[in-house]
Each structure stands twice: as structure tokens, then as C-alpha cells.
Amino acid sequence: MSMMNCLLCKADGFLRVGTVHVPGYEFDVCQTHWKENADGWTNHYEWIILEHLSTNKTSVPRKGKKGFLPRDYP
């Protein structure tokens, strides 16, 4: 478990450490956001993730069946 800050909490104005590193996306999220987004990253956080991908020049994955960005991304 990483001790980096959660990207999604930071965007919401909170600070949580003890995060899960998300390979492919190359960011860290707290256990709460990891568990809440088991079916994919909800639309509420999509802009944050897309901004992160753009900043890091990372390709954007296809959305899953529910219309969310996949949580796990190679």
C-alpha cells in the first residue's frame, strides 16, 4: 500500500493517505474510492482522471459496459 495522496480526495478538497496505486492510470486512490468504484470510475470523477491522463500523456481507455472508465487498465 502506498502512502501517496488520493487523487480523487485531493480534487474534492480532502486528504487521505494509505492508497492503492492504479497501474495504467499511474495515480493513487484511497481505499474508499477504490472500493466505491469497483465497476469503473464514475462520471463524477471522469474529468479528474482525463485531466490526469492528458497531463501525463497517457492514452484514454475505452469505457466499460456501464459507461465508466475501467478501474483496472493495463
N, C-alpha and C positions, 0 to 999 in steps of 0.2 A: 504494500500500500504506500503510495506516495504522500508526501507532506506538502504538496503544492496546493495552491488555492483553486477552488472550484470555479471554472469559467462561468457557469450559469448563475451561481450565487453572487459572484462579483458583479455581473450585469444587473442583478436585482438589488444591489447595494448591501449585500451580506458578505460575510467572510466565514467560510468553512474550510478546514484542512482535513487531512486524512482521506485523501481522494483516490479514485480509481483512474489510472491512465487509460485513455481511449486510443488505441493504436489506429492508424489510418487518418484519424482526425488530428492526432497529436495535440490533445488537450486533456486536462484533468477535470473530473467532476466529483462531487461528494457522493457518499453512499445514498443519500436521499434522492438526488437527481438520477443516479444510476438505476435505482430500483423503480422510481416513478416512470421512467421512460423505457421500460423493458420491451415495448412494442415499436420503439423508434423514437427519435427526438421530436417532441410535439411541436406544432406550428408556433406556439408561444416563444420557443427558443430558436426557431429556424434562422431568423435574421442574425442572431449572435453567432451561430455556427457558420453560416455562409460568410459572414464578415471575417471570421477567424480563418476559414479556408482561403478566402481571397487574399488576406494579408500574408498568409504563408504559402501562397501559390500552389495550393493543393486542389486536386480535381474534386468536383462535387459528385457524390454518389447518386444513383437513381433512388427515387422514393420507393418505399415498400407498398404492399397491398393496401394499407390503411392510409396512405398518403403522407407518411412521415419519412424523414431521412432515417436510414437504418442506424441502429445503435452501434452495431458491430460493422466495421468497414475495413477491408484489407489495406 
